Amino acid sequence: MPGNERERAVIEHILRYCREIETAHNDFGHSRARFDRSTTYQNAVSMCILQIGELVNHLSEDFQAAHDAIPWRKIRGMRNYVAHEYGSIDFDVVWFVSNDSIRELKAFCEEYLQS
């Protein structure tokens, strides 16, 4: 698959996980209290963040450099954090990322795919 097509496919998958985070928030009433109490809610959001970070590894350096407004290294870092620190994750960070950073990433993906 040529680079541009492959990267479009990766961005489509990233967008899908952004939307799954949105769905998890909607399913749980976008409640921070429920997030703090529910390992199911925490796991759903965390797994999507992990998958997004994994997918970023499949984007070329050229693509990432061309779209440097997105913090690709931080996204990969969140993947590593979720994957390797699971017993001691700071869910304040996960909550923030899933509410703020994911919205920005989702908007980027939607805009990119419309071009």
C-alpha positions in Angstrom: 0.0 0.0 0.0 1.6 3.3 -1.0 2.5 5.7 1.8 -0.4 8.1 1.4 -3.0 5.3 1.3 -1.4 3.5 4.3 -1.3 6.7 6.3 -5.0 7.5 5.4 -5.9 4.0 6.7 -3.9 4.6 9.9 -5.7 7.9 10.4 -9.0 6.2 9.8 -8.2 3.7 12.6 -7.1 6.5 14.9 -10.3 8.3 14.3 -12.3 5.1 15.1 -10.6 4.9 18.5 -11.2 8.6 19.1 -14.9 8.0 18.5 -14.8 4.9 20.7 -13.5 7.1 23.6 -16.4 9.5 22.8 -18.8 6.6 22.9 -17.5 5.4 26.2 -17.9 8.8 27.7 -21.4 9.0 26.4 -22.3 5.5 27.6 -21.1 6.4 31.1 -22.8 9.8 31.1 -19.5 11.6 30.8 -19.2 11.5 34.5 -15.9 11.9 36.2 -17.3 10.3 39.3 -18.3 7.2 37.3 -14.9 7.2 35.6 -13.2 7.2 39.0 -15.4 4.3 40.3 -15.6 2.1 37.2 -12.7 0.0 36.0 -14.8 -0.9 33.0 -14.9 2.8 32.0 -11.3 3.3 32.8 -10.3 0.3 30.8 -12.4 1.2 27.8 -10.8 4.7 27.6 -7.3 3.5 28.4 -7.4 0.7 25.8 -8.4 3.2 23.1 -5.5 5.5 24.1 -3.1 2.6 24.0 -4.4 1.6 20.5 -4.1 5.2 19.2 -0.5 5.3 20.4 0.3 2.0 18.7 -1.2 3.2 15.5 0.9 6.4 15.5 4.0 4.1 15.2 2.7 3.3 11.7 2.8 6.9 10.5 6.0 7.9 8.6 8.3 10.4 10.1 7.6 12.6 7.0 3.9 12.5 7.8 4.4 13.4 11.4 6.8 16.2 10.5 4.3 17.5 7.9 1.6 17.6 10.7 3.7 18.8 13.6 0.9 20.6 15.4 -0.1 17.1 16.6 2.2 15.9 19.5 2.9 12.5 18.0 5.7 11.7 20.5 3.4 12.5 23.5 0.7 10.2 21.9 3.3 7.4 21.7 4.3 8.2 25.3 0.7 7.9 26.5 0.6 4.5 24.8 3.7 3.4 26.7 2.4 4.8 30.0 -0.9 2.9 29.7 0.9 -0.3 28.5 3.7 -0.4 31.1 2.3 1.5 34.1 -1.1 0.0 34.3 -1.1 -0.8 38.0 -0.2 2.8 38.9 -1.8 4.9 36.2 -2.8 8.4 37.2 -6.4 8.5 35.9 -6.4 12.3 36.2 -4.0 12.2 33.2 -6.2 9.7 31.4 -9.3 11.7 32.0 -7.6 14.9 30.8 -6.2 13.2 27.6 -9.5 11.6 26.8 -11.4 14.8 27.1 -9.0 17.4 25.7 -6.2 15.9 23.6 -8.4 13.3 22.0 -10.9 16.0 20.8 -8.0 17.8 19.1 -6.7 14.6 17.5 -10.2 13.6 16.4 -10.6 17.0 14.7 -7.3 16.6 13.0 -8.2 13.2 11.7 -11.6 14.3 10.4 -10.0 17.3 8.7 -7.2 15.2 7.2 -9.6 12.6 5.8 -11.8 15.3 4.2 -8.9 16.6 2.3 
